[in-house]
Amino acid sequence: MFIINCPFCGERDQSEFKAGGEAHIERPKQPTELSDDQWAEYLFMRKNIKGIQFERWNHAHGCRKWFNMVRDTSNDEIKLIYKMGEKPPTE
């Protein structure tokens, strides 16, 4: 367990949040033109790296708002939290 600093509510226990997967995945501009394999790639394939990951999180048992988190998946260290719509930080 760890503490997450919701950008809207402040510090809360991890149990109040739900992970929403990898952040900043751009929806295809012409989805009807994609092959089944390309569509499956967009829907299901994620980086799932060991290290710095950009993720979406939802404060499900609080304000219910979504935000982005930069987290080191190897040790769960939270590097940065920023609101949806804000540009992701550069390395």
C-alpha positions in Angstrom: 0.0 0.0 0.0 1.1 3.5 -0.6 -0.3 7.1 -0.4 -1.5 8.8 -3.6 -1.7 12.6 -3.7 -4.9 13.2 -5.6 -4.6 16.6 -7.4 -8.1 17.4 -6.4 -8.5 15.9 -2.9 -5.0 15.6 -1.5 -3.3 12.6 0.1 -5.4 9.4 0.2 -4.7 5.7 0.6 -4.1 3.7 -2.6 -7.2 1.6 -1.8 -9.4 4.6 -2.8 -8.0 4.5 -6.4 -8.3 2.4 -9.5 -5.5 2.1 -12.1 -6.7 2.9 -15.6 -3.7 1.7 -17.6 -1.1 3.4 -19.8 -1.6 7.1 -20.3 -1.4 9.2 -23.5 -2.5 6.5 -26.0 -3.8 8.4 -29.0 -7.0 7.0 -30.5 -6.7 6.2 -34.3 -7.9 9.1 -36.4 -9.6 6.7 -38.9 -10.6 3.6 -36.8 -12.8 2.2 -39.6 -9.8 1.9 -41.9 -7.8 -0.3 -39.4 -7.4 -4.0 -40.0 -8.4 -6.3 -37.2 -4.8 -6.7 -36.2 -4.2 -3.0 -36.1 -7.4 -2.5 -34.0 -6.3 -5.2 -31.6 -2.9 -3.6 -31.3 -4.5 -0.3 -30.3 -7.0 -1.9 -27.8 -4.8 -4.4 -26.1 -1.1 -4.0 -26.5 0.6 -1.8 -23.9 4.3 -1.3 -23.0 4.1 -2.7 -19.4 7.7 -1.8 -18.8 9.8 -2.2 -15.7 10.7 1.4 -14.8 9.1 4.8 -15.5 5.5 4.4 -16.7 2.9 7.1 -17.5 -0.4 5.9 -16.2 -4.0 7.0 -15.8 -5.6 6.7 -12.4 -9.2 7.3 -11.1 -10.1 8.4 -7.5 -12.9 5.9 -7.6 -13.8 6.1 -3.9 -13.4 9.9 -3.6 -13.9 12.7 -6.1 -14.1 10.2 -9.0 -11.9 12.3 -11.2 -9.2 11.0 -13.5 -5.5 12.1 -13.4 -2.2 11.0 -14.7 0.7 9.6 -12.7 4.4 9.0 -13.5 5.3 5.9 -11.5 8.4 3.7 -11.3 6.9 0.2 -11.6 9.9 -1.5 -10.2 9.4 0.1 -6.8 6.0 1.9 -6.9 7.7 5.3 -6.4 5.4 8.0 -7.6 7.5 10.6 -9.5 4.8 13.0 -10.5 1.0 13.5 -10.6 -0.7 15.8 -13.0 -4.3 16.5 -14.2 -5.8 15.1 -17.3 -5.4 17.5 -20.3 -2.0 18.7 -19.0 1.0 17.9 -21.2 3.1 15.1 -20.0 6.5 16.1 -18.6 9.6 15.5 -20.7 12.2 13.2 -19.3 
